[in-house]
Amino acid sequence: TAETLVARLLRVLDAVTTAPHQPVARVDLLDHTERRRLLTEWNATRSDTLALTVPELFAIRASRAPKAVALTSGTEQLTYGELDTRSNRLAHHLVDLGVAPETPVGVVMDRSTDLVTALLAILKAGGAYVTVAPDQPAPRIAEVLSRAGVGVCLADGRYADDVRDDVATVVVADDGGTAWADRPATAVTGRSLPDQLAYIMFTSGSTGEPKGIATTHRDIVDLAGDRCWQFPGTARGLFAAPHTFDGSTVELWVRLLNSGELVIAPPGRLDAARLRSLVAQYGLTHVHMTAGLFRVIAEEDPSAFAGVSDVLTGADVVPEAAVRRILEAVPGIVVRSSYGPTEVTVIGTQIPLTDPEGIGQSVPIGRPMDNTRMYVLDNALDPVPAGVAGELYIAGAGLARGYVGRAGLTAERFVACPFDGVGERMYRTGDVVRWRADGVLEFVGRVDDQVKIRGFRVEPAEAESLLAAHPAVGQAVVVVREDTPGDKRLVAYVVPAADAAESGDALRDHVAARLPDYLVPSAVVTLDRLPLTGNGKVDRAALPAPETVAAGALLRPPSLREELLCSVFAHVLGVPRVGVDDDFFALGGHSLLAVRLVSRVRVVLGAEIPVQAVFETPTVAGLAAAIDATGALPARPALTPRPRPERLPLSYAQRRLWFVDRLEGASALYNIPLVLRLTGLLDIGALRAALADVVARHESLRTRFPQQDGRPHQDVVPADEARPHLDVVPVSRAALDARIAQAAGHVFDLAGELPVRATLFDVGGPAAGDVAETAEGAVPAEVAEAVLVLVTHHIAADGWSMAPLLRDLSTAYTARRAGSAPRWEPLPVQYADHTLWQRELLGDSDDPDSPLNGQVAFWKDALRGIPEELELPTDRPRPAAASREGGWVPLRATDELHRALAELAAAQGVTMHMVWQAAVAVLLSR
């Protein structure tokens, strides 16, 4: 709220005066109440937990309902009792093979009942499963198994030979269990503890190497025990996620550890038609899918979810339109938006959504799960206020043990938690989020290059490092592009090594042979050079879209002058982008365009170069060097009175306001009202004459803005013809405020009337005395108490204009009361002179070669990518269209604070206004 912003502003001001040497980042914006809300109240998630392992909890479920269906795959079904027995036998076999507590066991299998049996058996044997997708490239499979330290691997028969060279022991897991059919059906006891390793799941790594995340039994049991999964009756969930994806943990263990039925999806990708068929065939009640698949099905056929009670989605930004479509198409369904990295066991937050009308402009990621705490912090690990974006840190239940064999990375990402007890850790997610006012989190973005592709966490650097290691590649960059909304894809940009000529397709095949498909760039673009920012880093924003890459190198220039020249080259040649070494003539330039280029350089950079220079050095780099040799820029022309043309153009500021007036219709939005309470006898005749004197002195106050042939111009009314409007109106005290508002809301006709008018309210009615008859009607010659409302349209004045206007009005009134005209010096220039000087300096917006258009082009490029709006933490949704309504919140600084601010301003050699503005800027930046 505005009150909250004001309170925070006062805290900023107090901090800079009491501790002026404190870094801005250390200024605490929170009071005790808000700090408690952020750290404690919104993290009040404590709930009873089960100190059990996954096998122990599963055994409890199986003993209570041994004949209940646990797994369904096509026509095959396994009851809880059967699954328990099968997994027990395999667990004994694994123990015989040497699987001990926390022994990594590889799993290279397709999704099936055998897969689920294998995972459960590994946990019962005390081991930790390491799932590998069979369709991944052989080098990737070998790397994952090696990094995890896998010695025993369970594999489907058709994949067994593929991994025999990578591990010591391979167990064929889909042959009906003949190898362990004679093993005991009883449970293997004493093999695991709650804090023991349960699985290692590998994700993409920023260093180019996959990283294995170690998750414990306690983490899985805590996830499955969350109260959000409570469901009346038998929950039938779909197992469709790749088992190398952390979403499989939710689909598998949340269902089986809560006595639900798990329906194993057949091979192939899930789409709307297949989902509809599976729901109808098996009576699915629960479905989990990534945000990308959720969006696709919502757009294709939202009614495919009919019959489903709860759909869980996440792993990326969930589109609000998709949520709304499904809620409208399937009444009663719950769409559960969730968030959580693999390091916190899949889900850290969730929120059930049921009302399509209640979906805002973005779908939130929810509130913390049971026994999980969310901290939104700044770079100093201090909590940021609600509504302010910060990095998300997660503490409490579900935190993984760390990264296998990566102690340094573990220490970097899992840090000490300053808000909980000694020894507590929190995970640094790298995600930028913010708290809403209701204690719900919203996702904002990332602090690094990590992204999600089809739900998989992807570090582009992994593909990047593989490309860079290729002998035909000199440099490589891999980025995520979303040229079509919702369609994220990897694109690689390579600079060939010397004397190398490998095609983009060949390089893509090189990556595809070594990395999973979600890490393979969809396109490989060859460039002569990678574009660089001014500080020498790769300018990823300047990398061209694959479809529009030209043959030449498209390079963002390293200097400001070269950047301006690139903009000029591109404008003259009519191409989207030009690099510093691109040849002007090779890109389509000719002698006539060279002349235009020289003219454009003159007006944009203020530098004179001969046309011959373009022929001698036809590149941006060459011309930049030539311009550097020309010396200083020409001096700016002085502002002096100008000859007036027949039609006086509008200044750029006037044209903008005129355009808004024509576009939106006349309104009082741009009125500048000034209200003055006047006491003592007021001479109305002198006031009327003084107002006319002021209007005669300032041409802008007697300028109308008609149009001819569709183009506006300034019509300066001669001083002797300009009669400013002044009404004298008797008014009671009770009606005064309403009448002031009415006068201030006058709607000006910019084409037909002067942009200034005044209303004098005679408070309490006409005073005793003579009544003079004027053109305005019968008014008193003097009033004892009055309120003057002076209204000026913004097209003629601004806030800074009010002080000289009142000063001139006071001078003129004093002179008229004395019976004479004001004796002031004529103004050296009028606003019309400024308009003509501005046009001379910057040129016309209709001229493509004008300095104005050159500057506009430069700033468009310089500001490319900045936020289009400043998102303030508001207490209500931002309307789709501006209401133009507002209010004000008082700010009261103590005398002590005011003195301290004055001393600070004096010490820094700045004005008090600059101190306040700096404080507001600090507040908004936080």
PADO-176274 format. One line per 4 residues: for each residue x, y, z of C-alpha. Coordinates in pm, whole numbers. Layout:
% PADO-176274
X Y Z; ...
% end
This chain:
% PADO-176274
0 0 0; 99 363 -27; 110 384 354; 363 101 359
581 272 98; 575 594 299; 673 409 616; 963 243 435
1075 574 287; 1094 722 636; 1302 424 749; 1541 483 458
1574 850 547; 1624 772 914; 1893 518 828; 2093 751 604
2096 1020 871; 2173 799 1173; 2426 582 990; 2535 778 681
2827 544 604; 2609 235 595; 2585 82 246; 2248 133 82
2204 -242 52; 2218 -273 431; 1932 -32 497; 1657 -232 667
1317 -151 517; 1122 -378 751; 966 -303 1085; 930 -571 1352
576 -667 1249; 658 -713 883; 978 -903 960; 785 -1144 1184
525 -1193 912; 785 -1272 645; 1004 -1498 854; 759 -1663 1091
390 -1622 1018; 406 -1709 648; 638 -1999 734; 416 -2146 1006
415 -2488 841; 498 -2717 1131; 328 -3055 1111; 384 -3398 1260
619 -3616 1055; 686 -3988 1032; 1039 -4098 1123; 1021 -4387 876
1198 -4507 566; 1019 -4556 235; 1012 -4939 273; 877 -4910 628
592 -4680 528; 513 -4890 222; 503 -5204 439; 247 -5036 664
26 -4952 365; 63 -5305 225; -21 -5472 554; -340 -5268 591
-475 -5343 243; -271 -5624 81; -537 -5691 -183; -579 -5329 -289
-448 -5254 -636; -111 -5081 -626; -4 -5086 -992; -194 -5102 -1320
-22 -5131 -1656; -252 -5213 -1946; -432 -5530 -1839; -172 -5619 -1576
-236 -5535 -1211; -31 -5581 -897; -179 -5558 -550; 6 -5403 -260
72 -5752 -125; 210 -5877 -457; 430 -5571 -506; 560 -5611 -151
647 -5977 -208; 812 -5926 -548; 1023 -5637 -426; 1126 -5834 -115
1259 -6121 -326; 1455 -5886 -552; 1588 -5699 -248; 1733 -6021 -107
1895 -6090 -444; 2053 -5744 -447; 2190 -5795 -98; 2345 -6120 -218
2511 -5923 -499; 2674 -5692 -247; 2430 -5403 -230; 2488 -5244 110
2342 -4933 278; 2374 -4635 40; 2519 -4843 -243; 2432 -4670 -573
2237 -4905 -800; 2182 -4812 -1162; 1842 -4850 -1329; 1824 -4856 -1710
1465 -4958 -1774; 1147 -4848 -1944; 844 -4738 -1745; 671 -5059 -1625
562 -5260 -1321; 912 -5412 -1326; 1060 -5063 -1294; 852 -4982 -985
938 -5321 -835; 1308 -5256 -897; 1307 -4912 -736; 1129 -5038 -426
1360 -5340 -403; 1672 -5123 -420; 1544 -4916 -126; 1458 -5229 70
1811 -5360 14; 1947 -5036 159; 2076 -4907 -172; 2010 -4582 -357
1870 -4596 -708; 2024 -4402 -995; 1780 -4385 -1286; 1908 -4346 -1641
1691 -4301 -1950; 1760 -4590 -2190; 1725 -4363 -2493; 2004 -4133 -2384
2332 -4147 -2578; 2567 -4421 -2460; 2838 -4172 -2350; 2585 -3994 -2131
2469 -4319 -1970; 2828 -4419 -1902; 2909 -4078 -1753; 2612 -4083 -1514
2683 -4439 -1396; 3048 -4354 -1345; 2987 -4031 -1155; 2741 -4204 -924
2983 -4488 -856; 2741 -4755 -976; 2867 -5114 -950; 2535 -5299 -985
2282 -5206 -1251; 1927 -5327 -1313; 1836 -5316 -1682; 1571 -5438 -1919
1698 -5724 -2132; 1725 -5515 -2448; 1949 -5262 -2272; 2164 -5500 -2067
2443 -5536 -2322; 2465 -5158 -2361; 2581 -5112 -2001; 2792 -5423 -1941
3110 -5228 -2014; 3012 -4955 -1768; 2934 -5155 -1451; 3060 -5469 -1281
2724 -5644 -1245; 2415 -5622 -1466; 2085 -5772 -1352; 1818 -5830 -1617
1510 -5702 -1438; 1228 -5779 -1681; 1264 -6156 -1724; 992 -6247 -1476
1220 -6263 -1175; 1348 -6613 -1241; 1689 -6529 -1100; 1545 -6442 -757
1224 -6645 -753; 1363 -6864 -474; 1466 -6574 -253; 1266 -6511 68
933 -6325 37; 986 -6164 376; 1121 -5815 425; 1491 -5741 445
1533 -5580 785; 1780 -5334 929; 1905 -5210 594; 1804 -4844 600
1740 -4543 822; 1534 -4226 756; 1840 -4010 684; 1994 -4268 455
2040 -4206 84; 1738 -4311 -127; 1821 -4196 -479; 2062 -3991 -686
1909 -3791 -969; 2124 -3615 -1224; 2043 -3275 -1372; 2223 -3047 -1613
2530 -2873 -1470; 2654 -2518 -1529; 3014 -2638 -1565; 2922 -2869 -1850
2909 -3173 -1624; 2588 -3334 -1493; 2540 -3303 -1119; 2394 -3578 -904
2152 -3470 -631; 2140 -3700 -328; 1795 -3738 -169; 1712 -3930 150
1427 -4152 268; 1316 -3879 508; 1283 -3635 218; 1052 -3871 27
841 -3959 332; 803 -3590 423; 688 -3514 68; 436 -3798 66
306 -3705 411; 212 -3347 327; -148 -3261 410; -214 -3127 60
-237 -3486 -73; -533 -3583 145; -808 -3722 -77; -1134 -3901 9
-1149 -4248 -139; -893 -4418 -362; -672 -4182 -557; -572 -4315 -898
-269 -4134 -1027; -89 -4149 -1358; 278 -4247 -1381; 379 -4078 -1707
688 -3875 -1616; 1032 -3995 -1723; 1182 -4170 -1422; 1497 -3962 -1469
1285 -3653 -1400; 1218 -3556 -1040; 845 -3532 -1114; 842 -3911 -1111
905 -3895 -735; 567 -3728 -688; 383 -3958 -924; 534 -4273 -777
582 -4230 -404; 305 -3986 -317; 58 -4233 -461; 203 -4560 -325
283 -4424 22; -76 -4298 56; -249 -4625 -41; -338 -4501 -388
-337 -4679 -722; -66 -4600 -974; -159 -4630 -1341; 150 -4669 -1558
115 -4483 -1885; 203 -4676 -2201; 513 -4574 -2400; 490 -4253 -2599
422 -3888 -2526; 107 -3777 -2350; -133 -3556 -2545; -496 -3451 -2510
-639 -3755 -2688; -428 -4002 -2491; -509 -3827 -2164; -882 -3841 -2237
-851 -4212 -2317; -652 -4294 -2002; -892 -4102 -1778; -1188 -4287 -1926
-1019 -4629 -1920; -875 -4623 -1569; -1083 -4362 -1386; -784 -4140 -1313
-841 -3891 -1033; -494 -3735 -1017; -265 -3621 -1297; 73 -3452 -1281
239 -3280 -1576; 485 -3006 -1658; 362 -2654 -1725; 450 -2688 -2093
240 -3001 -2147; -35 -2851 -1933; -47 -2547 -2162; -53 -2758 -2478
-344 -2973 -2361; -531 -2669 -2229; -504 -2507 -2571; -583 -2824 -2764
-868 -2973 -2560; -918 -2864 -2197; -1210 -3104 -2159; -958 -3390 -2179
-925 -3344 -1802; -1294 -3426 -1748; -1318 -3678 -1465; -988 -3575 -1306
-1019 -3432 -955; -672 -3284 -911; -411 -3187 -1169; -68 -3094 -1038
147 -2877 -1262; 472 -2687 -1234; 840 -2723 -1328; 806 -2394 -1518
582 -2088 -1536; 218 -2197 -1548; 19 -1983 -1797; -286 -1822 -1638
-487 -1861 -1957; -433 -2236 -1948; -547 -2260 -1587; -856 -2055 -1661
-947 -2267 -1965; -930 -2591 -1769; -1119 -2459 -1467; -1393 -2335 -1698
-1403 -2657 -1903; -1404 -2895 -1605; -1611 -2758 -1315; -1498 -2886 -977
-1143 -2972 -1082; -850 -2849 -872; -551 -2715 -1059; -257 -2728 -820
22 -2489 -914; 351 -2602 -764; 716 -2513 -749; 1030 -2687 -635
1376 -2782 -758; 1514 -3134 -736; 1727 -3018 -441; 1415 -2984 -224
1254 -3313 -331; 1044 -3185 -617; 789 -2961 -446; 851 -2678 -203
532 -2477 -256; 186 -2541 -393; -153 -2374 -414; -489 -2520 -518
-678 -2312 -776; -1051 -2366 -826; -1205 -2036 -935; -1138 -1922 -1293
-1245 -1569 -1202; -995 -1563 -918; -692 -1615 -1141; -494 -1293 -1159
-251 -1178 -1424; -3 -1446 -1318; -39 -1785 -1155; 130 -1795 -814
354 -2081 -708; 184 -2106 -371; 264 -2139 -3; 532 -2352 165
471 -2724 204; 451 -2878 550; 766 -2822 759; 921 -2621 476
1020 -2257 504; 1063 -2003 226; 1288 -1700 262; 1296 -1427 -3
1627 -1251 49; 1851 -985 -100; 2221 -1022 -175; 2304 -967 192
2068 -1251 297; 1824 -1003 449; 1451 -1051 388; 1295 -818 132
950 -666 181; 637 -826 43; 594 -732 -320; 967 -688 -373
1156 -943 -579; 1438 -1135 -416; 1616 -1467 -442; 1436 -1764 -291
1607 -1972 -23; 1438 -2289 105; 1487 -2444 448; 1330 -2725 645
1193 -3055 520; 1290 -3198 185; 1638 -3051 149; 1865 -3292 -32
2189 -3404 123; 2383 -3227 -150; 2566 -3305 -475; 2747 -3635 -512
3122 -3584 -525; 3082 -3205 -545; 3159 -3076 -195; 3238 -2727 -320
2912 -2695 -511; 2721 -2835 -214; 2873 -2572 14; 2792 -2301 -239
2424 -2391 -281; 2338 -2531 64; 2425 -2255 308; 2374 -2191 677
2028 -2061 759; 2045 -1747 978; 1677 -1766 1072; 1657 -2115 1222
1851 -2314 1477; 2220 -2391 1481; 2314 -2633 1206; 2007 -2562 993
2068 -2528 620; 1886 -2354 341; 1909 -2409 -32; 1986 -2118 -261
1753 -2177 -554; 1871 -1908 -795; 1505 -1829 -857; 1369 -1477 -816
1029 -1461 -648; 821 -1222 -441; 568 -1251 -163; 215 -1133 -231
30 -950 43; -163 -1268 125; 146 -1477 194; 154 -1647 -145
468 -1658 -360; 493 -1548 -723; 770 -1655 -959; 960 -1371 -1129
1261 -1523 -1304; 1615 -1653 -1266; 1937 -1495 -1146; 2143 -1710 -1385
2113 -1884 -1721; 1936 -2194 -1592; 1604 -2270 -1759; 1346 -2542 -1794
1303 -2721 -2127; 1000 -2951 -2135; 1015 -2960 -1756; 1382 -3060 -1740
1621 -2825 -1568; 1877 -2726 -1828; 2210 -2548 -1797; 2297 -2426 -2150
2662 -2435 -2045; 2660 -2815 -2064; 2589 -2813 -2437; 2810 -2507 -2472
3116 -2677 -2325; 3067 -2982 -2545; 3056 -2765 -2857; 3356 -2559 -2748
3559 -2879 -2713; 3496 -2974 -3077; 3812 -2921 -3285; 3619 -2732 -3555
3479 -2477 -3308; 3670 -2172 -3190; 3399 -2024 -2968; 3051 -2138 -2872
2752 -1994 -2692; 2424 -2172 -2623; 2118 -1970 -2525; 1749 -2028 -2470
1523 -1849 -2717; 1152 -1801 -2690; 1080 -1634 -3024; 731 -1782 -3007
560 -1740 -2665; 568 -2064 -2472; 813 -2231 -2711; 1151 -2240 -2538
1439 -2395 -2724; 1815 -2407 -2717; 2005 -2236 -2998; 2381 -2263 -3039
2604 -1993 -3190; 2954 -2096 -3295; 3259 -1923 -3434; 3456 -2176 -3641
3814 -2253 -3554; 4082 -2143 -3799; 4061 -2331 -4129; 3760 -2531 -4005
3439 -2569 -4202; 3210 -2799 -4005; 2840 -2751 -4083; 2585 -2657 -3821
2401 -2984 -3876; 2718 -3183 -3815; 2784 -2997 -3492; 2428 -3059 -3378
2472 -3429 -3448; 2789 -3418 -3239; 2591 -3290 -2940; 2299 -3526 -2999
2535 -3823 -2982; 2644 -3728 -2632; 2361 -3546 -2452; 1990 -3607 -2386
1753 -3464 -2644; 1639 -3181 -2417; 2001 -3057 -2409; 2049 -3066 -2786
2022 -2724 -2957; 1744 -2703 -3213; 1969 -2495 -3437; 2340 -2422 -3469
2416 -2078 -3614; 2762 -1999 -3749; 2896 -1645 -3693; 3224 -1479 -3778
3234 -1330 -3429; 3026 -1337 -3117; 2868 -999 -3031; 3016 -836 -2724
2892 -586 -2470; 3088 -276 -2381; 3271 -465 -2106; 3377 -744 -2337
3123 -1009 -2241; 2915 -1199 -2491; 2602 -995 -2562; 2346 -1275 -2563
2061 -1032 -2629; 2224 -934 -2959; 2248 -1288 -3094; 2024 -1311 -3402
1724 -1537 -3433; 1818 -1846 -3636; 1570 -1765 -3912; 1710 -1417 -3977
2085 -1467 -3964; 2273 -1307 -4253; 2587 -1444 -4407; 2805 -1178 -4249
2898 -1150 -3885; 2635 -975 -3678; 2831 -815 -3403; 2722 -578 -3132
2995 -315 -3119; 3223 -267 -2820; 3215 116 -2811; 2942 377 -2790
3049 549 -3114; 3055 219 -3303; 2713 135 -3163; 2576 462 -3299
2739 398 -3634; 2596 47 -3649; 2253 200 -3597; 2319 451 -3878
2445 182 -4116; 2143 -36 -4045; 1903 255 -4097; 2052 361 -4429
2083 6 -4562; 1742 -103 -4434; 1873 -409 -4247; 1801 -509 -3887
2161 -515 -3763; 2515 -446 -3882; 2846 -557 -3732; 3155 -341 -3686
3345 -524 -3962; 3060 -553 -4212; 3132 -388 -4548; 2885 -112 -4640
2890 -201 -5009; 2880 -576 -4952; 2552 -522 -4767; 2394 -341 -5063
2536 10 -5035; 2610 227 -5339; 2723 582 -5414; 2387 745 -5348
2347 559 -5021; 2702 662 -4929; 2595 1025 -4961; 2297 959 -4740
2520 777 -4491; 2749 1079 -4461; 2446 1303 -4406; 2311 1070 -4142
2646 1058 -3963; 2650 1437 -3963; 2311 1475 -3794; 2337 1180 -3554
2699 1207 -3444; 2762 1572 -3528; 3072 1475 -3723; 3177 1574 -4076
3335 1308 -4294; 3386 1316 -4673; 3196 1073 -4892; 3530 938 -5008
3591 811 -4654; 3305 566 -4697; 3474 421 -5007; 3814 407 -4839
3696 256 -4509; 3349 111 -4570; 3314 -46 -4225; 3186 79 -3891
3528 28 -3736; 3700 226 -4012; 3457 518 -4003; 3469 528 -3623
3846 579 -3646; 3795 852 -3906; 3544 1030 -3683; 3780 1006 -3385
4030 1204 -3592; 3782 1489 -3659; 3796 1627 -3305; 3518 1792 -3104
3157 1815 -3204; 3017 2148 -3328; 2873 2391 -3073; 2501 2401 -3005
2324 2710 -3152; 2216 2977 -2902; 1852 3021 -2799; 1753 3363 -2937
1435 3514 -3084; 1358 3355 -3421; 1164 3486 -3722; 812 3347 -3701
692 3131 -3990; 335 3156 -4116; 252 2836 -3932; 429 2795 -3604
490 2426 -3528; 434 2267 -3191; 723 2172 -2969; 773 1801 -2917
620 1823 -2569; 320 2021 -2698; 270 1777 -2984; 263 1486 -2742
-5 1649 -2527; -204 1757 -2832; -193 1400 -2964; -318 1260 -2633
-598 1516 -2630; -705 1409 -2978; -662 1038 -2912; -834 1010 -2575
-1067 1306 -2606; -1060 1631 -2415; -1042 1586 -2038; -914 1753 -1724
-637 1496 -1684; -362 1742 -1780; -495 2043 -1589; -260 2213 -1343
-486 2372 -1079; -351 2625 -831; -572 2717 -533; -494 3029 -326
-679 3148 -16; -686 3529 -13; -765 3732 299; -821 4105 333
-1001 4330 87; -936 4215 -268; -966 4460 -558; -1133 4251 -827
-1073 4507 -1102; -702 4514 -1025; -694 4136 -1020; -865 4116 -1359
-621 4365 -1511; -323 4190 -1352; -433 3857 -1497; -453 4019 -1842
-102 4163 -1791; 39 3816 -1714; -131 3660 -2016; 3 3940 -2237
356 3887 -2099; 366 3508 -2165; 274 3402 -2517; 222 3041 -2411
-78 3153 -2198; -245 3307 -2503; -175 3032 -2752; -440 2813 -2913
-373 2492 -3104; -592 2462 -3413; -510 2225 -3697; -501 2272 -4071
-486 1985 -4317; -463 1752 -4019; -150 1917 -3877; -162 2128 -3559
10 2462 -3521; 44 2733 -3258; -191 3030 -3291; -56 3307 -3065
-343 3549 -2996; -234 3916 -3001; -197 4060 -2651; -467 4323 -2699
-716 4058 -2810; -646 3801 -2541; -903 3832 -2263; -836 3577 -1990
-1142 3419 -1830; -1216 3528 -1472; -1542 3437 -1299; -1638 3578 -960
-1873 3337 -784; -2032 3375 -439; -2019 3047 -248; -2100 2919 98
-1831 2756 309; -2013 2424 294; -2010 2419 -86; -1659 2558 -130
-1469 2229 -176; -1713 2098 -435; -1703 2424 -631; -1322 2427 -624
-1314 2073 -763; -1562 2175 -1032; -1351 2472 -1136; -1032 2265 -1136
-1198 2007 -1359; -1270 2245 -1645; -1215 2077 -1983; -1016 2301 -2217
-1083 2324 -2589; -723 2349 -2703; -817 2465 -3050; -1060 2737 -2948
-979 2882 -2606; -681 3008 -2411; -511 2742 -2195; -558 2938 -1872
-864 3047 -1674; -939 3173 -1325; -1232 3153 -1085; -1258 3372 -777
-1487 3234 -508; -1635 3502 -280; -1666 3302 42; -1985 3387 228
-2146 3582 -56; -2096 3937 -189; -1931 4174 58; -2089 4505 152
-2002 4780 -88; -2054 4892 -443; -2142 4646 -718; -1976 4706 -1054
-2149 4603 -1377; -1902 4422 -1610; -1911 4187 -1903; -1902 3899 -1655
-2218 4029 -1485; -2278 4197 -1152; -1983 4139 -919; -1864 4318 -608
-1581 4566 -651; -1406 4416 -347; -1434 4099 -141; -1314 4039 213
-1238 3666 191; -1186 3476 -131; -1035 3166 -288; -867 3201 -626
-854 2892 -848; -610 2933 -1135; -620 2646 -1387; -361 2605 -1662
-342 2328 -1918; -17 2133 -1922; 32 2218 -2290; 111 2575 -2180
289 2524 -1849; 425 2275 -1599; 476 2258 -1224; 786 2476 -1236
590 2743 -1423; 367 2815 -1125; 625 3010 -923; 709 3269 -1194
341 3290 -1288; 240 3380 -932; 533 3616 -899; 428 3802 -1213
64 3805 -1101; 162 3956 -766; 379 4220 -936; 103 4314 -1179
-168 4325 -907; 46 4555 -691; 100 4787 -987; -269 4790 -1084
-372 4865 -725; -139 5167 -750; -308 5275 -1072; -34 5186 -1320
76 4905 -1548; 355 4675 -1430; 703 4796 -1522; 886 4475 -1602
1154 4399 -1855; 1032 4217 -2167; 1112 3848 -2176; 1426 3777 -2386
1257 3483 -2563; 912 3331 -2577; 817 2964 -2581; 763 2985 -2956
1130 3080 -2993; 1222 2771 -2792; 1008 2561 -3028; 1185 2693 -3337
1527 2655 -3172; 1439 2298 -3077; 1341 2221 -3436; 1663 2375 -3563
1869 2172 -3318; 1696 1834 -3351; 1516 1854 -3682; 1170 1730 -3767
1036 1392 -3662; 912 1342 -4018; 1269 1361 -4149; 1431 1017 -4120
1777 1179 -4127; 1708 1428 -3847; 1919 1428 -3529; 1598 1364 -3339
1538 1034 -3515; 1903 945 -3477; 1885 1003 -3103; 1559 812 -3077
1712 518 -3262; 2015 524 -3036; 1814 529 -2714; 1580 258 -2837
1882 39 -2887; 2056 148 -2567; 1745 82 -2357; 1651 -239 -2532
1561 -507 -2280; 1489 -285 -1980; 1157 -337 -1798; 876 -146 -1962
721 -66 -1627; 818 -48 -1262; 614 -309 -1080; 528 -174 -737
410 -404 -458; 43 -304 -470; -238 -414 -242; -473 -479 -534
-443 -606 -892; -327 -355 -1148; -617 -267 -1380; -591 -353 -1747
-645 13 -1839; -530 317 -1643; -816 457 -1434; -642 796 -1397
-758 794 -1038; -522 843 -750; -484 959 -397; -222 1079 -160
-64 950 157; 87 1200 400; 449 1163 501; 554 1320 828
924 1348 903; 1029 1441 1254; 1215 1765 1317; 1522 1561 1407
1508 1368 1079; 1454 1688 880; 1759 1851 1038; 1968 1542 973
1860 1534 610; 1944 1902 570; 2290 1839 714; 2338 1542 481
2236 1751 179; 2472 2031 278; 2760 1788 334; 2709 1632 -8
2657 1963 -186; 2311 1872 -310; 1959 1998 -255; 1713 1848 -11
1501 1746 -308; 1789 1537 -441; 1824 1358 -108; 1455 1271 -104
1464 1162 -465; 1764 939 -397; 1581 781 -103; 1276 713 -319
1500 561 -586; 1664 334 -328; 1323 229 -199; 1186 147 -544
1503 -38 -643; 1463 -268 -344
% end
